[in-house]
Amino acid sequence: MKKNFLFVLLLSISTIVSAQDTQKPVKSDSKDSKLSFGVKGGYSLSNMKFFDTKLDSKSSFYVGIVAEQPISSKVSVQAEALYTQLGGKESYWYEVESDDPLLNSFSGNIETYFKFTQIQIPVSLKYYFIPKLSASIGMNFGINVSEKENTDQTMNARDSQNYKNIKTLNLFPFLGAEYKITDHFFADARYHFNFIEANKGALETKIGFLQAGVGYRFK
């Protein structure tokens, strides 16, 4: 699946770039050719797994800035800087039985929360099918600024520590789409694939996530 995605990624970029030879370039004095800036925010839903074991999803929010530079009437390059969190939850039931009458049997549920606070830098190539609707393909560079592992038990015991062996820089290839509601407001969504290993240790860890939100571009 990874090879197929990379093939589609390279083919898409090649096709779009090649197509620009037959398209009319954006006039240099047009407002549509200027670099635009904006702000955006929205909802994030991440899915984390260890080897083939999927954890419960983690919901979060993201907020940041966006810049877009048109390179033709159909194609533009976009870069962003976002603040968000990724992660997941692992839970299991434990039970300890004792035959010693002086000791009590006990059981409970253990829940472990993984929370990775990131500064993300998505860079994408956008293609406009119509002036208001575009599709994008790109790579998100996620830089961890905090990696936490919190464990809660039903017996009110809590353990919080740094999660070890996670890579400082995580790479997330993505596909997305954007719709311009007005000249200023837009809505977008993208899915980041979990093709690239996020752990530098022996425990295979992969994270994929969906982002959907709204934004405002200054004119």
DAJOJO-V252218 format. One record per residue. N is the residue number from 1. RES is the residue in one letter. SS is DSSP state (~ for helix, > for strand, _ for the rest). PHI is phi in degrees with one decimal (none if undefined). OMEGA is omega in degrees with one decimal (NA if undefined). Layout:
# DAJOJO-V252218
n=N res=RES ss=SS phi=PHI omega=OMEGA
n=N res=RES ss=SS phi=PHI omega=OMEGA
This chain:
# DAJOJO-V252218
n=1 res=M ss=_ phi=none omega=178.7
n=2 res=K ss=~ phi=-62.0 omega=-178.7
n=3 res=K ss=~ phi=-63.1 omega=178.9
n=4 res=N ss=~ phi=-63.0 omega=179.9
n=5 res=F ss=~ phi=-64.1 omega=-179.3
n=6 res=L ss=~ phi=-62.5 omega=178.1
n=7 res=F ss=~ phi=-64.1 omega=178.7
n=8 res=V ss=~ phi=-63.6 omega=179.1
n=9 res=L ss=~ phi=-60.1 omega=-178.9
n=10 res=L ss=~ phi=-66.1 omega=179.4
n=11 res=L ss=~ phi=-65.2 omega=-179.5
n=12 res=S ss=~ phi=-64.6 omega=179.5
n=13 res=I ss=~ phi=-61.9 omega=-179.8
n=14 res=S ss=~ phi=-62.4 omega=-179.5
n=15 res=T ss=~ phi=-64.4 omega=-178.1
n=16 res=I ss=~ phi=-66.1 omega=-179.1
n=17 res=V ss=~ phi=-64.7 omega=180.0
n=18 res=S ss=~ phi=-63.9 omega=-178.3
n=19 res=A ss=~ phi=-67.0 omega=-177.3
n=20 res=Q ss=~ phi=-69.9 omega=179.3
n=21 res=D ss=~ phi=-65.6 omega=-178.4
n=22 res=T ss=~ phi=-103.1 omega=-177.8
n=23 res=Q ss=_ phi=-101.3 omega=178.1
n=24 res=K ss=_ phi=-76.0 omega=-179.4
n=25 res=P ss=_ phi=-68.8 omega=177.4
n=26 res=V ss=_ phi=-73.4 omega=179.2
n=27 res=K ss=_ phi=-65.1 omega=-175.5
n=28 res=S ss=_ phi=-65.6 omega=-179.4
n=29 res=D ss=_ phi=-94.0 omega=179.4
n=30 res=S ss=_ phi=-79.9 omega=178.9
n=31 res=K ss=~ phi=-66.0 omega=179.7
n=32 res=D ss=~ phi=-74.2 omega=179.9
n=33 res=S ss=~ phi=-92.2 omega=-176.0
n=34 res=K ss=_ phi=-84.8 omega=174.9
n=35 res=L ss=_ phi=-66.2 omega=-179.2
n=36 res=S ss=> phi=-114.4 omega=179.8
n=37 res=F ss=> phi=-124.3 omega=178.6
n=38 res=G ss=> phi=-164.9 omega=176.6
n=39 res=V ss=> phi=-126.2 omega=-179.0
n=40 res=K ss=> phi=-153.0 omega=178.0
n=41 res=G ss=> phi=-165.0 omega=-179.9
n=42 res=G ss=> phi=173.1 omega=-172.9
n=43 res=Y ss=> phi=-105.3 omega=179.1
n=44 res=S ss=> phi=-128.4 omega=177.7
n=45 res=L ss=> phi=-128.2 omega=-175.9
n=46 res=S ss=> phi=-106.8 omega=178.1
n=47 res=N ss=> phi=-123.6 omega=-175.8
n=48 res=M ss=> phi=-118.3 omega=177.1
n=49 res=K ss=> phi=-146.0 omega=173.0
n=50 res=F ss=> phi=-105.2 omega=-172.2
n=51 res=F ss=_ phi=53.3 omega=179.6
n=52 res=D ss=_ phi=-104.0 omega=-179.1
n=53 res=T ss=> phi=-92.5 omega=-179.1
n=54 res=K ss=> phi=-86.4 omega=175.9
n=55 res=L ss=_ phi=-92.0 omega=173.9
n=56 res=D ss=> phi=-65.0 omega=-176.7
n=57 res=S ss=_ phi=-68.8 omega=176.3
n=58 res=K ss=> phi=-117.3 omega=175.8
n=59 res=S ss=> phi=-96.2 omega=179.0
n=60 res=S ss=> phi=-156.7 omega=176.9
n=61 res=F ss=> phi=-129.7 omega=176.1
n=62 res=Y ss=> phi=-133.8 omega=178.7
n=63 res=V ss=> phi=-151.1 omega=-179.7
n=64 res=G ss=> phi=178.1 omega=-178.0
n=65 res=I ss=> phi=-121.0 omega=-177.2
n=66 res=V ss=> phi=-140.8 omega=175.8
n=67 res=A ss=> phi=-134.4 omega=-178.5
n=68 res=E ss=> phi=-133.9 omega=178.9
n=69 res=Q ss=> phi=-122.5 omega=175.6
n=70 res=P ss=> phi=-66.4 omega=175.5
n=71 res=I ss=_ phi=-118.0 omega=172.3
n=72 res=S ss=_ phi=-162.9 omega=-179.9
n=73 res=S ss=_ phi=-71.3 omega=-177.0
n=74 res=K ss=_ phi=-117.6 omega=-170.4
n=75 res=V ss=> phi=-123.5 omega=174.6
n=76 res=S ss=> phi=-145.2 omega=176.3
n=77 res=V ss=> phi=-111.9 omega=-178.1
n=78 res=Q ss=> phi=-126.7 omega=176.2
n=79 res=A ss=> phi=-132.2 omega=-176.9
n=80 res=E ss=> phi=-137.9 omega=171.1
n=81 res=A ss=> phi=-135.8 omega=-173.6
n=82 res=L ss=> phi=-124.1 omega=173.6
n=83 res=Y ss=> phi=-114.4 omega=-176.9
n=84 res=T ss=> phi=-159.7 omega=176.7
n=85 res=Q ss=> phi=-133.4 omega=174.2
n=86 res=L ss=> phi=-123.1 omega=176.5
n=87 res=G ss=> phi=153.9 omega=-179.0
n=88 res=G ss=> phi=-173.8 omega=180.0
n=89 res=K ss=> phi=-131.7 omega=176.8
n=90 res=E ss=> phi=-114.7 omega=-179.0
n=91 res=S ss=> phi=-137.0 omega=176.0
n=92 res=Y ss=> phi=-155.6 omega=-177.3
n=93 res=W ss=> phi=-96.9 omega=176.8
n=94 res=Y ss=> phi=-125.5 omega=-179.4
n=95 res=E ss=> phi=-147.5 omega=179.8
n=96 res=V ss=> phi=-120.9 omega=179.5
n=97 res=E ss=_ phi=-111.0 omega=-178.8
n=98 res=S ss=_ phi=-130.5 omega=176.2
n=99 res=D ss=_ phi=-87.9 omega=179.5
n=100 res=D ss=_ phi=-79.9 omega=-178.8
n=101 res=P ss=_ phi=-64.2 omega=179.5
n=102 res=L ss=_ phi=-82.7 omega=-179.8
n=103 res=L ss=_ phi=-113.7 omega=-179.4
n=104 res=N ss=_ phi=-93.5 omega=169.7
n=105 res=S ss=_ phi=-76.5 omega=179.7
n=106 res=F ss=> phi=-149.4 omega=179.0
n=107 res=S ss=> phi=-150.3 omega=179.6
n=108 res=G ss=> phi=176.6 omega=-179.4
n=109 res=N ss=> phi=-113.8 omega=177.9
n=110 res=I ss=> phi=-108.6 omega=178.0
n=111 res=E ss=> phi=-121.8 omega=179.2
n=112 res=T ss=> phi=-116.2 omega=-178.9
n=113 res=Y ss=> phi=-105.6 omega=176.2
n=114 res=F ss=> phi=-108.5 omega=-175.4
n=115 res=K ss=> phi=-134.5 omega=179.9
n=116 res=F ss=> phi=-114.4 omega=177.1
n=117 res=T ss=> phi=-85.2 omega=-173.5
n=118 res=Q ss=> phi=-130.6 omega=161.0
n=119 res=I ss=> phi=-101.1 omega=-176.6
n=120 res=Q ss=> phi=-107.9 omega=178.5
n=121 res=I ss=> phi=-125.8 omega=176.8
n=122 res=P ss=> phi=-78.5 omega=175.5
n=123 res=V ss=> phi=-124.4 omega=-173.6
n=124 res=S ss=> phi=-139.2 omega=172.0
n=125 res=L ss=> phi=-106.4 omega=-175.8
n=126 res=K ss=> phi=-111.3 omega=176.5
n=127 res=Y ss=> phi=-122.9 omega=-178.4
n=128 res=Y ss=> phi=-93.2 omega=175.2
n=129 res=F ss=> phi=-70.8 omega=172.2
n=130 res=I ss=> phi=-135.8 omega=-175.7
n=131 res=P ss=_ phi=-54.6 omega=-176.0
n=132 res=K ss=_ phi=-100.8 omega=-174.1
n=133 res=L ss=> phi=-122.7 omega=-179.6
n=134 res=S ss=> phi=-137.1 omega=172.4
n=135 res=A ss=> phi=-115.5 omega=-177.1
n=136 res=S ss=> phi=-134.9 omega=175.5
n=137 res=I ss=> phi=-141.8 omega=-176.8
n=138 res=G ss=> phi=-176.5 omega=-179.1
n=139 res=M ss=> phi=-130.5 omega=177.3
n=140 res=N ss=> phi=-106.9 omega=178.9
n=141 res=F ss=> phi=-98.1 omega=-177.5
n=142 res=G ss=> phi=-97.4 omega=-178.6
n=143 res=I ss=> phi=-105.0 omega=-179.3
n=144 res=N ss=> phi=-73.8 omega=173.6
n=145 res=V ss=> phi=-108.9 omega=177.6
n=146 res=S ss=> phi=-158.1 omega=177.6
n=147 res=E ss=> phi=-129.3 omega=-174.9
n=148 res=K ss=> phi=-120.9 omega=174.8
n=149 res=E ss=> phi=-130.2 omega=-178.2
n=150 res=N ss=> phi=-112.5 omega=180.0
n=151 res=T ss=> phi=-116.6 omega=177.6
n=152 res=D ss=> phi=-115.9 omega=176.9
n=153 res=Q ss=> phi=-123.8 omega=-179.7
n=154 res=T ss=_ phi=-68.4 omega=180.0
n=155 res=M ss=_ phi=-89.9 omega=176.4
n=156 res=N ss=_ phi=65.7 omega=175.4
n=157 res=A ss=_ phi=-94.0 omega=-179.1
n=158 res=R ss=> phi=-137.6 omega=177.9
n=159 res=D ss=> phi=-133.0 omega=179.4
n=160 res=S ss=> phi=-126.1 omega=-179.5
n=161 res=Q ss=> phi=-153.9 omega=176.2
n=162 res=N ss=> phi=-74.5 omega=177.5
n=163 res=Y ss=_ phi=-81.6 omega=-174.0
n=164 res=K ss=_ phi=-92.3 omega=171.9
n=165 res=N ss=_ phi=73.9 omega=174.8
n=166 res=I ss=> phi=-75.7 omega=-179.8
n=167 res=K ss=_ phi=-69.4 omega=177.1
n=168 res=T ss=_ phi=-67.8 omega=178.8
n=169 res=L ss=> phi=-110.5 omega=177.1
n=170 res=N ss=> phi=-112.7 omega=-179.2
n=171 res=L ss=> phi=-112.8 omega=-178.4
n=172 res=F ss=> phi=-130.5 omega=172.2
n=173 res=P ss=> phi=-67.5 omega=-176.1
n=174 res=F ss=> phi=-145.7 omega=170.2
n=175 res=L ss=> phi=-124.9 omega=-177.9
n=176 res=G ss=> phi=-154.9 omega=178.0
n=177 res=A ss=> phi=-148.7 omega=179.7
n=178 res=E ss=> phi=-139.3 omega=175.9
n=179 res=Y ss=> phi=-127.9 omega=178.8
n=180 res=K ss=> phi=-85.3 omega=-179.4
n=181 res=I ss=_ phi=-72.3 omega=174.4
n=182 res=T ss=_ phi=-138.8 omega=176.8
n=183 res=D ss=_ phi=-65.9 omega=-178.0
n=184 res=H ss=_ phi=-109.7 omega=-174.2
n=185 res=F ss=> phi=-90.5 omega=177.0
n=186 res=F ss=> phi=-146.6 omega=175.3
n=187 res=A ss=> phi=-127.0 omega=179.5
n=188 res=D ss=> phi=-145.5 omega=177.3
n=189 res=A ss=> phi=-151.6 omega=177.3
n=190 res=R ss=> phi=-153.8 omega=176.5
n=191 res=Y ss=> phi=-117.5 omega=179.5
n=192 res=H ss=> phi=-101.6 omega=-175.2
n=193 res=F ss=_ phi=-85.6 omega=-177.4
n=194 res=N ss=_ phi=-96.2 omega=-175.8
n=195 res=F ss=_ phi=-77.2 omega=-170.4
n=196 res=I ss=_ phi=-111.0 omega=-179.0
n=197 res=E ss=_ phi=-58.3 omega=-178.8
n=198 res=A ss=_ phi=-103.7 omega=-177.2
n=199 res=N ss=> phi=-110.6 omega=178.6
n=200 res=K ss=_ phi=-93.4 omega=177.9
n=201 res=G ss=_ phi=-101.3 omega=-176.5
n=202 res=A ss=_ phi=-81.1 omega=-178.0
n=203 res=L ss=_ phi=-84.2 omega=-179.2
n=204 res=E ss=_ phi=-66.1 omega=-177.5
n=205 res=T ss=> phi=-129.1 omega=178.4
n=206 res=K ss=> phi=-133.9 omega=-177.4
n=207 res=I ss=> phi=-132.8 omega=171.5
n=208 res=G ss=> phi=-124.9 omega=-178.1
n=209 res=F ss=> phi=-157.5 omega=177.6
n=210 res=L ss=> phi=-108.5 omega=173.9
n=211 res=Q ss=> phi=-126.5 omega=177.7
n=212 res=A ss=> phi=-144.8 omega=-177.8
n=213 res=G ss=> phi=-168.6 omega=-179.1
n=214 res=V ss=> phi=-130.8 omega=-179.6
n=215 res=G ss=> phi=-153.9 omega=-179.9
n=216 res=Y ss=> phi=-135.9 omega=176.7
n=217 res=R ss=> phi=-102.4 omega=177.8
n=218 res=F ss=> phi=-82.3 omega=179.7
n=219 res=K ss=_ phi=-117.3 omega=NA
